[in-house]
């Protein structure tokens, strides 16, 4: 079921695009943490600015928190 849900979510954002503007290190606890600033364009090209808190794990970067993500 998780694979099906993940596939549906990815398809829903198929025509959107996000671009990393800046990445700022914020510290190390159990993993490396950073603050990412991105621009996001939806399917019609409307741009929005987003902030994400991300962490580097053994398998790669993951979003840990985002007050702007909708």
TABELMO-V673947 format. One record per pair of residues at least 24 apart in sequence whose ideal C-beta (glycine too) atoms are under 6 Angstrom apart, sorted by sequence separation. I is the first residue (numbers start at 1). GAP is how many residues later the second one is. D is the distance in Angstrom with one decimal. If there is no record, write none. Layout:
# TABELMO-V673947
I:GAP:D
I:GAP:D
This chain:
# TABELMO-V673947
17:24:4.8
31:24:4.7
32:24:4.1
31:25:5.7
16:26:5.1
31:26:5.6
16:27:5.9
15:28:3.7
